[in-house]
Amino acid sequence: MNASALVSFYRALTRHRLYAAFNIGGLAVGIAVFLVLGLYVRFETSFEKWLPKSEGIYAVRTIWSLEGSPFNGAYPYTMGGLLEQMKQDFPGLVGTRIRPGGIVIRGGVANKEDGVQVDADFFRVFDLPMVRGDKATALADPTGAVISETAARKYFGSTDPVGQTLTVAVDAPVTYRVTGVFADLPRNTDLKMTVLTRIPSTPPQENWFHWGSTSLSTYLRFDSAQAARAFEQKMPAFVKRRAFADMGKDATKIINIDLLALDRLHLEPEGSASASRKITVTTLGLVGLLTLLIAIVNYVNLATARAGLRAREVAMRKVLGASRAALMRQFVGEAVLTVATAALAGLILAELGLPLVNAAGGLALAIPYAVVVPALALLVAVVGVAAGFYPALLLSRYPAAAVLASARSPGGGRAGARVREALVVFQFGLAIAFTIGTVVLLAQTRHVRQTDLGYARDGLVTVLSMRDTLVTPERRRAVTEAIRRLPGVTDVALANDVVGESGEKNSDNVPLPGVAGDGPSLRWIVTGPRFFDTYGARLIAGRLFDDARRDDDAQPRKSADGLKIVVNRTALAVLGFRTPQDAIGKTVGGNRPRTIIGVVDDLRFGSPRDPSAPTYYLYYREAEKAGTTIATVRHLGDARAVIDGVRDIWRRLVPQVPFEAETADQRLAQFYAADDRATRLFAIGAGLAVLIGCVGLWGLASFNTARRVKEIGIRKTLGASSADIVKLLVGQFLRPVLIANLVAWPLAFVAMRTWLAGFGDRIALSPLYFVGASLLAIVIAVLTVLGQSLRASRAAPAWALRHD
């Protein structure tokens, strides 16, 4: 780079301020969007990679393949005793289980913690950084507990926690001795744990060794990926051998086991959420990359267009002795300086915008300058050379005499104009596609929030702490009766699953009369008295459970025709019934007869991405004895007042368990959060992409208008009106925008159809979204070039003909 480039760069900034602002500003915005969305993608793909030797850790997944089951797929959960059986069959295997649960009782007060039970080999698998204690022996003693730094400060202040005691309750309160303190886990982890204790040597649950149950997570460590794959290949035989007693000889047709690398678990958690999370991260990464590409194309377009107007300057430099190599160095040097300025401005914009993005997305992103600065330096070099090379090569080859003798500055001819129009088509094509995507995302997220869930979500509160194993059936009944007497409470019901899918997920096969095989798999939910009344479920046919009818109670199971069940609408087709009325009174289930007494509309408790599952409901008169039990409260008035009242009852009757309750809207918000965040980030990227595209169009309009001043003067001299000139120029500038739709519509259609496919309840991909986005782009384009066109059309013919 020489002094001439610095001088030219300074003159370009001072003499052509608007051009410089658009040129540098557009590229700076593109770099800022790329940085912010790149940081988001970097964060989402960095989960668990902070762990030492994380590449050797694998999560064991249970794979279900039941006919018609709503739970088919791979889940990172296993039965409790799976690791024990694996170690018996494969000596030397290194692994650990993580069983969630744990309440710290301090001074008679229950404290909610991310407590987990693990195996003695936990630190051989998860090499957590230790602050105090020896990880090799910290969990050797079954009465030892390892806690996080935050937990240590919370319970022991500034004193040394090692050696002190802590009461932790999982299945029952137990006093542990603190043997170590580990560093607080970073934000980019799904391992939520603050207190580690040992899994009891005796099975803590009845179904600990029952194949088909899933109660915890199992992790294995291998020395290499090849060793992990070799172990995985042994799983079919292992499942067939071990699951035979519970699943029969065809166990592998129902259940299987595979391994998933730990660093992939965040983006591939389970079910439909796996695909949605990966698609979201990939989409936002592409938005950032394409926005940067749009900005680069925009910069190159403006740089080449502006360079064409400098042909006489180049010719004069040649006359004064400048060589072609010197001219090329000057143009490339100017481009590098411009891109460097834009990169600095983009870095500043990203730093200023991060707090807003973090607030909008619930994130905590920060710019790692050690990584970003070298990347920006490389970007400056590549983009600067790319942007400066074409005009340098083009203009430095023009003969000086021909340029100075010409009546107009060369601009690359028809080929150059077509290249610039193609670049605008590319820019606006992506911008329109982004706009369509944003509108579809907004419409879908609005739809899932307003869709009919089969019940009224307003006025519902779920008491999640009721599911804790420390809460006895007697306490559950006492709490339920006390809640029922609260002012404003109209109904209370118990069930093993509620809105937000906070309880159990159970399913079984239901054989059908006259149909061979085990029958379709249906989800089943245990309900207590007034469950459907509390939710306001819509009865379609038959009747609901009646406490006065003793045979409705599924606990004694004394009915001659088996269990009485209520099914949802989705179950009708699965069970082979054409209408709800056809199902009433029919018995299904083979050796476990279940008689249908009623049909209700689907109650959607889970994610809108999951299709409504075929479900049947059982009735327990004493639902407080049904294992995992959660209370749902229907109320009038302010939810906060009701929750406060329930909290007071809880602290009085069950002080040893932390209180936890949320409204239905709060429970459902967890399913909307990721898509809401993606929509906001996508909308930001799309809006800025459209802005950058407008800058490119403005640059093209500015360049063409400047080159056609004499043509406009001649047209006006021959009688053309200002309106005719405006129509001519606007029509020409709109052509690339209209052509851009041919690029945008197919891209947007494929992308949005793929994204919407992840929802069980989704909007139709209406043509109105495409037409509306295109019309918006056309309006924006017209407004962008209208100012240039009006100014050119109003110029006096005499001035235009003298203009040079």
Protein Blocks (a to p, Z undefined) as FASTA:
>chain_A
ZZklmmmmmmmmmmmmmlmmmmmmmmmmmmmmmmmmmmmmmmmmmgoklpghklmpccdd
dddddehiakgccdfbdcfklmmmmmmmmghiacddddedddddeehiacddddddddfk
lmmmmccddfbdcfklmmmpmkbccddfklmmmmnomacfehpacdddfkbccddddfbd
cddddfkbcbdcfbdcdddfbdfbfklmgghiacbdcddddfbfklmmmmmmmmmmmmmm
mmmmmnojmlmmmbccddddfklmmmmmgajllmmmmmmmmmmmmmmmmmmmmmmmmmmm
mmmmmmmmmmmmmmmmmmnopafklmmmmmmmmmmmmmmmmmmmmmmmmmmmmmmmmmmn
opacdcdfklmmmmmmmmmmmmmmmmmmmmmmmmmmpcfklmmmpmbdcehijmlmmmmm
mmmmmmmmmmmmmmmmmmmmmmmmmmmmmpcehiafehpacdfklmpmklcfklmmmmmm
mmmmpghiabdcddfbdehilaccdddddddehiacjbjadddddddehklmmnopacfb
hcdddfklmklpmklopafnlpaddddfklmmmnopabfklmgopaehijmccddfbdcd
dddfbdfkbccddddddddfblmlnopaddddddehjfklmmmmmmmmmmmmmmmbccdd
ddfklmmmmmmmmmmmmmmmmmmmmmmmmmmmmmmmmmmmmmmmmmmmmmmmmmmmnopa
fklmmmmmmmmmmmmmmmmmmmmmmmmmmmmmmmmmmpmbdcdddfklmmmmmmmmmmmm
mmmmmmmmmmmmmpcfklmmmpZZ
